[in-house]
Every structure is written in structure tokens, then in C-alpha cells.
């Protein structure tokens, strides 16, 4: 196969591992800087151009699209789809998963466990919002945040009220969620590939930080997940319509709750913690499923 990898930085661990795994199995790869692609939208001869050349002849495309370029990245990916190239994750599924509010609404509709969450635009009802999620303390998240940025813990009612009102004054969209104290700053990330959990790790936040993101100094170890957690991760990826996903969960007193479904999960932490060759499993999935004019798993909503 000839595989395109949409990625801004070819030197990231995940991108190098995907290239390594593909080439090890006899495939040709090309890393393409997403923001340097431009497209010719025509009814008869649509084109994808890159550095003055036409991109063509690809059998599959692996989108590694950062959150900050979701709009442009998914537009480029759609053009590959228009031309019949098989996407590891579809553009519509990526857009769906990047919208935190929409994701939670879709997961809720399918009966998956979630932290109690409130979304509101008015700041005058801040106290009622806090009460609805069982706080204080509460977690306040910017909808546009990523990798733990824009996530704050408000310990007291006064702090929560001030933060909600401050974000409201900036016209920022926020979610207010219950604080899962019993998680002790730990979460579980399950790597789902083709409807199966292929690896799972437990992440613990840096000392004094309730966020468990590895980008923020968290540590990762292998973890044995329960059948319920395995089923939850697989169902969450399916609801989002993602063939490959990182599903983040917390262990709460009322069962596992989903925090996020990531469409471009990093491979370094989970491969290092578990010893599993996730990159190879992704390439093997493409070998089995990539066909011209064939799209991936359809999500709902």
C-alpha cells in the first residue's frame, strides 16, 4: 500500500513509529504537512496539491490532525475521501470527537457512563450550575482546551462562581463537571483499534496536579482493565465513529465514566507502558480494511 500520513511534525514519536511499522510490513509512506496542502475543488478533476505537486496514488490516509487545526485538517482529509482514499478515521468522526459538548451528548444518548456535567451560557445562575454537578469542588473546562490546558479545579463555591463568571465575561464556552475525588488524580486510557482494546495504561498526574495528562508531567503504567471498562471503551469509539481512538476514563464510585474520546491518540506513553506495538496494529487494520471508495465505521449524530 501507499499510505499518506497527515502530520505537521515528522519527528514526533507517534509519526515515526507509524512510518516504521508501515515500512516494516512492506508499505510506502509519505508524511505530509497538513497546513502545506492545498486543494482544487472541481467536479471532474478534484486535486490535492503539495509543494507544487499533485498528490495521488494513495491507498490509505492516516490523519494525525492537531486540535488547533481541526477545521483545515478535516477539510484536507475530506478531499482525500472525495478521491476515494481510505481514511483511518473519517473526517466527520474527527470533527464529532473534537466537539467536547457534542461528544458528551452523543455518549449520553447511548447510555455510556459520564461525569455529571453542566453547560450554560448565562453567568447569573452560576450557583445552580455548581449545585447541579454536586459541587463544590467542581472541574471547569474550556470546550476548546486540549492536553489539560483550559482545565481548572475550583475547590470552593466562591472560586467556582468567580471562574464561571470570568469565563462567561470572555464569552468562552465551558463545561462544569463533578470532581471525581476517588480517582485520586488517576485515569485510564484505552487504545481502541478496529473495535478492540489493544492496550491500556493508567496515568497519574504530577505531584499536586489533579490532571493526569502525560504532556503535563504525568506518569503512565500498564493496567488491567475490567470487562466493563473494555466494553465502555469499544462502545465509545463506535459512537464517535472512530476506528482508532484513545478513550480516557475515570474509576468513580458509580462505575467508570468517560472523560474524552481522542481521535489522534499519542503512541509513546502507551507503547512504553505496555510494550504493545500499537503502531503495527494500526497498519494491520489498514491492510485488512483499506479499499478504494470505502469509508470507515459510521458513528451516530
N, C-alpha and C positions, 0 to 999 in steps of 0.2 A: 504493500500500500504506500501511497504518498500522502503524508499527514502534515497539515498546516497546524501550527501552534500559535494562537494569537496571544502574544505576551509582550509587555513593554521591556522587561529586563531579562535577557537570556541567561544571566549569571545566577539567578535565584535557584536555590536547591531544587525546588519542585520542577522547574522547567528543564534543568539539566538532567534530572532523573527521568523525566518523560522521554527526552531525546535518547538517553542511554538505553532505556528499556525498549523503545521502538527499534533502534538500530540493532540491538542485540537479537531481536526477533526478525531481522532482515527487512525492515521498512525504511523508507526515506522520509526524513523530516525537514521542515523549514520553519524556523521561528520568525514570526512576522510582527513587527512593531505595530500594534493596533492603530495608534494615532497617526502613523505614516501611510496608512491605506486610504485610498480614495476610490470612490465607486462611480461608475457611469450607469445611471438608471435608464435603460431603454427597453422597449417592448420586445425587440427582436434579438439584440445582441448586448445584453447587460454584461458589464465588465467590472472586475476588481483589479485595480492597478496599485502597484507598489514600486517605488523608486524608478518610475518610468517604464516599468514592465507590466504586462498583463499576467495576473495570477490565474493559472488554470491547471487542469490535470490532477487535482487533488481528490482523493477518495474519502477523506475524513478531515474534520477540523476540531481541534481541542481548544475551546475558549478559556483563556486564563485572564479574565477581564476584571481589573480592579474596580472597587466600588465607585471611585471618583470619576471613572469614565464609562459608567454603565450605559448611558444613552448612546454615546458614539460607538462603543464596543458592540452593543447588541445590534446596532444598525449595520455594522460591518458583517457581523455574524449572519444576519438575515440575508445579506447579499450572497453569502456562500450557500445558504439554504435555498435561495431562489435558483441558484445554478445547479442544484441537485447534490451538493456535497453533504455528506452525513455529519451532523453535529453531535459531539459527545454529550453536551447539554444544549437544548434548544434555546434560542433567543427569548422566546416567550416565557420559558421556565426560569431563566436567569432573571428577567425583569420581575417576575412574580415573587421570587425569593428575596430580591433586594428590597422590596417594599415591606418593611417590618410590620406595619399595621395590616396590610392585605394578607401577609403570610399568617399572622395570628388568627385573623378572621377565617381563613380557609382551613387551618388546622382545627380551630374550634368547631367549625361546621362538621368536620369529620370525626369529632368526639375524641380528639387526642388531648392528653394532659398538658395544661398550660398553667403558668403562674397567674394569679388573679391580676388582671390588667385593666387600666382605665385610659381612655383617650378623650381629651376635651380641648376645646379651643378657648373657652371662657375662663378667665382667672378669678372671677368673682366667687366661684364655687370650689375653690381650692380645698377647703376643709372637707367638703363632702367627697371629693375625689380621693383624698387621703383615707377617709373612713371606709370608702368602698373597697379599697385594696387591703384593709386590715392594718393600716399603719397608725402612727409611725413605729419603727423606721420604714421607709419606702425606697425603692430604686427609681430614679428618674433617668429616662433615656431619650436622647435626641434620635428622631427617626432616621436622620442622615448619618449617624455615627457609625464607626467601624473599628474593629480591633480594640474595643474597650474605650475608645475616645468618645466623649459625649455621654458617658455613663457615670452617674454620681449616686452616692448613698446619703440620704437625709435622715439623720438619727432622731431628730425631734420634729414636732409638729411645726414649730416656728421656722425651722430650717427648710422643711419641705414646702411650706406655704411660700416662703420667700423665693425659693428656687423655681417653683411653678409659675409664680407671678413674674419673675425675672425673664424666664424663657418666653412667657406669653407676651411680655412687653417687646421682645425682639421678634415677635411673630414666628417663633420657632415651633415646629411640631414635635410634641413629646408624648411618650408613654410613661405612665406611672404604674409600677408593679409592686406586688408584695415582696418583702425581703425574706428569702428562704434561709433563716438563721441556721437551721440544722445542716445545711450543706457545708458549712464551715469553710467557705471560700473555695470549694472544690466543684468541678463539673466533669462531665463525661462527654468526650467527643467520639462518636461512632462514624467510621468511614464506610459509606454505602456505595457499592459498585454493582450495577446491574441487578438491583433488588436484593442484595445480600450484604450483611455487615462483614467486611473483610478484615477490619482491625478496629480496636477500641483502646482509648487511653483515658486516664484520669489526669486532669490538670488542676494544680493547686496554685493559687495566687501567691505573689511575692509577700514577704512578711509585712503585715499591716495593710494589705490591699485585698479587698473583697473580690476583685476581678481576677479571673483565672487565665486571662489571655497570655499565651507564651510571648507575644510581642511586648508585653509589659513586665516581663521578668518571671512569669510563672514557670513551674516545673511539670514535666509530664512523666507518667509511669504507665506500664501496661495494666489493664484492669479486666477482670472477668465480669461480664455483664449478665444480667438476668434475662430469661426468655421474654419477659415483658418489655425490657429495655430494647432488646433486639427487634422485637415486633414493632415497637414505637418508632424506632429509627427508620426501619424499612417503610412503614406506612407514611411517615413524614416526608421522606424523599419522593414517594409515589404521589402524594397530594401536590407537592410542588412541581411534579413532572420532571424530576432530575434523575438522570442515570447515575451520576456521580455526585455525592453530597457529603458534607460534614454536618452531622446532626448533633447539636450541643444540648445536653440535658443536665438537670439538677436532680439529686435524690432528695425529695421532700417527705414530710410526714404523711402526705396524702398521695404518695407514689411519684414516679418520675414525671417531671414537667419539662417541656421543650422550651429552650431559650431562643434558639435560632437554627435555621437551616441554611448552610453556606454552600453556594454553587461553585466556588473555586477554593476548596479547602487546601491548605498547605500540607505538604507531604513530609517535611523534615521531622517535625515533632512526633508524628505517629509512626513513621518508619523507624526512627531512632528508639522510641519507647518499646515498640512491639517486635522489631526485627522482621516485619512483614514487608514484602516487596509490593507496595500498593501501586507503584508506577507500572509494574509489569501486569498487574491485574487489570488496570485501566486499558492498556494496549491489547490485552487478550479480549477484553469486552469489545473493543473496536473491531478486532479480527472477526468476531462472531456476528456482529450486528451491522457493520458499515456496508450499506448498499446504496447505489445511486438513487436519488429522489425518495429516500426513505428517512422519515423523521423519527425522533426518539419517543420516549414514553410521554404520554399526554397526562398532564395534571388536571386539576379541576379549578375552575373560576378564573 
